Amino acid sequence: MVITAKQEALVVNSWNEMKDDAPTFALKFFLRLFEIIPAAEKRFSFLRDSSLPLEKNPKLKAHAMGVFVMTCEAATQLRKTGKVDVGANTSVKHLASIHFKNGIADVHFEVLKFALLETIKEAVPYLWSEELKEAWSESYDHLVSAIKNEM
């Protein structure tokens, strides 16, 4: 899997269009996941004992934003370094151990990808195209591949 310069530009340009309202779109992204797989909510330790509605949960908002940003940044990192780095505060190995411990399977990653793409389509309908879908898919797939390789 290689991300092209054009795919990177598509991801970055669409991200620039969304970033002012990124927290809203990031939350919608995860709420869509929970609509599709309601039981997925139980896989998030910070949601298990929370009485807050999902849309008001600050930990969910932060997590959703982190995943959204990581997916976008994966495109840029791949073009610059040829690999995915998830930032200074964590590692791919750490993400993998958390996902493994929580029983995250291929189907969960696929549903999350669907939720991501549907959210982007909703966020920037005027930019949406098969090329944009493929660019975000590649970026997400690289991030997930890095996590799965460590699982």
N, C-alpha and C positions, 0 to 999 in steps of 0.2 A: 504494500500500500504506500503510495506516494501522493502527497498533496501538491498540486501544481500552484504556480504563482497566481493564476487566475482564480483558483479555488480559495486560496488564502485571501485574495482581494475581495472576493464575494463575501466571505465570512466577516472580514474586518469591516467592510462597508456596511453590511447589514447590521453588525454589532453597533457601529457608530450611530446608526439610525435608531437603535433600540436603547442604547445605554442610558439615556436620560430617564427612561422609565423602566430600566432593567429590573429593579426590585419587584415591581408589579408583575412583569412578564416571568421572572424567575419563580415567583410564588404560583402563578397560573400553571407553569410547567409542572410543578410537583402536585398541585391540586388535581391536575388532569391525570397524573399517575394514579393517585388515590381513587379517582372516579373509576378508572379501568380495573385496578386491583386494590380494592378496599383493604384487604389483609396486609398490604405492603406497609401500611401505617405502623403495624406492630413491629416491623423490622428496624425502626428508628428508636433507639433507646431514649432519646430526648422527647419522644412523643408518647411513650408508653404510660407514663404517670402524669401526664399533663391534662389539666381540665380545660385548658384554653381551646377555643375553636381553632382549627388549623390555620385559617387565614389571619389569625391574630398572634400566632406563636412566633416569638422572635427567633427562636433556635431554628425553626423550620425555614423562616425567611432567610436567615444567614446561610444555612446549608444550601438551600435552593440557589441563592445568588452565587455561592462558591462553585457549584457544579456548572452553572451557566457560564461563568467567567472562565473556568478551567477549560471548558469545551471550546470556547472562542480562542483562548490563548494557545490551545493545542495546535491550531492551524498555523499560527505565527511561529511557534517553536519548531514545528516540523520543518518549515522552510528554512529557518536559520540554523538549526542544530541537527536535524534529522531524527530527533527523539522528543518524547513528551516529558516535560518536567512539571510537577504540580505545585511548585513553589517552595519557599524557604521554610514554611511552618509545618510542612508534612512531606511525605515521600510516597512514591507509587507503592512501595512495599507496605507502608503503613495503611494506605487506602485498601490495598489488596487484603491485608489481614482483617480489617474491619468488615469488608464485604464478604470474605470467606466465613468469618465467625457468625455473621448474621444470615448465612445461608442464601446469599444472593446468587441466582443462577442465570444462565443465558437468557431465559425468557424475561427476567426482570430487566436486564440491560436492553433487550429489544423493545419492551414496552416503554421504558424510559426514553429511548431514542424516538419512538413514535410520538410521545408526549412533547419532546423537545421540538421536533419538526412541526408539529401542529401549532405549538406556541409561537414559533418563529413565523409561520405562515399567517397567523392571526396578527402578529405584531407589525409585520411589514408586508402587507398583501400587495402593495404596489411594486415590490421588488421580487416577489415570489416567482420562482421558475424552477424547472427541473434541474437546471445548473446550480441554483442556490441550494436546493434540497440536497443535491449530491455533494456539494462543498461542505455543508454542515454535517452531513452523514459521514464523510471521510474524516473530518476533524473529530467527531464523536467516536467513530470506530477506532481511531488511533489511540485515543484516551482509554477507551474500554480495553483495547488489546493490551496496552501497557499494564493495566490493572490485572487483567486475567492472566497474563504471563507470570505475574508474581503470586497469583493464587495457587 
